[in-house]
């Protein structure tokens, strides 16, 4: 039942559902959040919903979420601008805390986009504090 609440338009209900789902990480929860993050509708959701989903993903996922998070981090290519999603994706990658996650952020430091480099630099500065 909680998984169906991931599509709600109510920010408080979404936050409460994500908090309860994150208590006991489960592959179904990870897949449900990844489905929402990868969907075309993700970009039309309110910013706070997108950030909440990305943050929750870091709580329940492992490296299986890394490709989706990396895609959001790198979105926009050369012309990518600073965005809440990019920052949230970088922070979620840090929270994964795996060697593969660190590699993604270190590669991002060499990206041609200033916004990507900045997000990766800020995230790596947080690495030891997570």
C-alpha positions, 0 to 999 in steps of 0.5 A, a space after each residue: 500500500 505504501 508503494 502506491 503512495 509514491 505517486 501522490 501529489 501530496 508532499 507530506 504524504 510522500 515524505 511520510 511514505 518514504 520515511 516508512 519505506 526506508 525503515 526496512 529497505 527492500 528490493 521492491 522499494 528500491 525498484 519502485 523508487 527507481 521506476 519513478 525516478 526513471 519515468 518521464 513524469 519525474 521531471 514534471 513532479 514538484 522539486 521537493 518530490 524529486 529531491 525526496 525520492 532521490 534522498 530516499 533512494 540513497 537510504 534503500 539502494 545499493 549500487 543498483 541505483 548508481 546508473 540512474 543517479 549518475 544519469 541525473 548527475 550528468 543530465 544536460 551535458 555541456 550546457 547543464 546548469 546547477 539544479 536541485 536534482 543534480 545536487 540531490 543525485 550527487 548527495 545520494 551517490 555520496 550516501 551510497 558510500 561504495 567505491 563505485 559511487 566514489 568513482 562516479 563522483 571523481 569522474 564527474 570532477 573531470 566533466 566538461 560542465 561546471 555544474 557537474 564538476 561543482 556538484 561532484 566537488 561539493 559531494 566529495 567534500 561531504 564524503 567523510 561526513 556521511 
